[in-house]
Amino acid sequence: MSKEFLDFLKHKYAYVAVGEFKPGQFSEAQRLYEKAVSTYKDGFKGAFLLQKPGTDEGIAVIMWEKIEDMEANQNEIYQEIIEKMTPLFVKPPKTDFYEVCSEIDGFSEE
């Protein structure tokens, strides 16, 4: 089988965290999230932070080549950032891993 076909068959994984921050803490949480994500290297495929308009509720989606890649990227700097972020939550976020089953690119006029 060709390498392109085998790459097509590989699925990414998404780590998803859904949570709510204490009032007025979303921007600080965003700053820490971006700092934590900037430490990722091997297997990291991208990240999104979503905020429900007018609230301190959010969803973080971090894309990985393999689930194990996330654990491999949790270094000392990452741990320090997470410790700073934890008290900003109303309660611990709900987290889980999902397999990416479909990935559809948006329309491009190029």
C-alpha positions in Angstrom: 0.0 0.0 0.0 1.2 3.5 -0.7 2.3 5.8 2.1 -0.4 8.4 1.1 -3.1 5.8 1.6 -1.7 4.7 4.9 -1.5 8.3 6.1 -5.1 8.8 5.0 -6.1 5.8 7.3 -4.4 7.3 10.3 -6.8 9.2 12.6 -5.9 12.0 14.9 -7.1 12.3 18.5 -8.7 15.3 20.2 -8.3 16.0 23.9 -11.4 18.0 24.8 -11.9 19.9 28.1 -15.2 21.7 28.8 -15.3 24.0 31.8 -16.3 27.3 33.3 -13.9 29.8 34.8 -14.6 32.1 37.8 -16.1 35.4 36.7 -13.6 37.6 34.9 -10.9 34.9 34.7 -11.3 33.7 31.1 -8.7 36.0 29.7 -6.1 34.9 32.3 -7.0 31.3 31.6 -6.6 31.9 27.8 -3.1 33.4 28.4 -2.1 30.3 30.4 -3.7 27.9 27.9 -1.7 29.5 25.1 1.5 29.3 27.1 0.9 25.6 27.9 0.1 24.8 24.3 3.3 26.5 23.1 5.3 23.9 25.1 3.9 21.0 22.9 6.1 19.4 20.3 6.1 15.8 19.1 2.7 14.6 18.0 1.0 18.0 18.5 -1.4 18.8 15.6 -3.1 22.0 16.7 -5.4 23.5 19.3 -8.5 25.6 19.7 -9.9 27.5 22.6 -13.6 28.3 22.3 -15.6 30.7 24.5 -19.3 30.9 24.8 -20.1 34.6 24.0 -20.8 36.7 27.1 -19.8 34.0 29.5 -16.7 32.5 31.2 -17.5 29.0 29.8 -15.2 27.4 27.3 -14.0 24.4 25.4 -10.4 23.5 24.8 -9.6 21.1 21.9 -6.1 19.9 21.5 -5.2 17.7 18.5 -2.7 14.9 18.8 -1.3 12.3 16.5 -1.6 9.6 19.2 -3.1 9.8 22.7 0.3 8.9 24.2 1.8 12.1 22.6 -0.1 14.2 25.1 1.4 12.4 28.1 4.9 12.6 26.5 4.5 16.5 26.2 3.7 17.0 29.9 6.9 18.5 31.1 7.8 20.6 34.2 6.9 23.9 32.6 3.5 22.5 31.5 2.8 21.3 35.0 3.6 24.7 36.5 1.2 26.4 34.1 -1.6 23.9 34.9 -1.2 24.5 38.6 -1.7 28.3 38.0 -4.8 27.6 35.8 -6.5 25.1 38.2 -7.8 27.7 40.8 -9.3 29.8 37.9 -12.0 27.1 37.3 -15.4 27.1 39.1 -15.0 23.3 39.3 -12.7 20.9 37.5 -13.4 20.7 33.7 -14.9 17.6 32.1 -12.2 16.1 30.0 -12.0 13.2 27.5 -10.3 11.9 24.3 -12.1 11.6 21.0 -11.0 10.0 17.8 -11.2 12.3 14.8 -13.5 10.4 12.4 -13.9 13.2 9.8 -11.9 16.2 8.9 -13.3 18.5 6.3 -11.4 21.6 5.1 -13.3 24.8 4.5 -13.8 26.4 1.1 -10.9 28.2 -0.5 -11.0 30.4 -3.6 -7.3 29.6 -4.4 
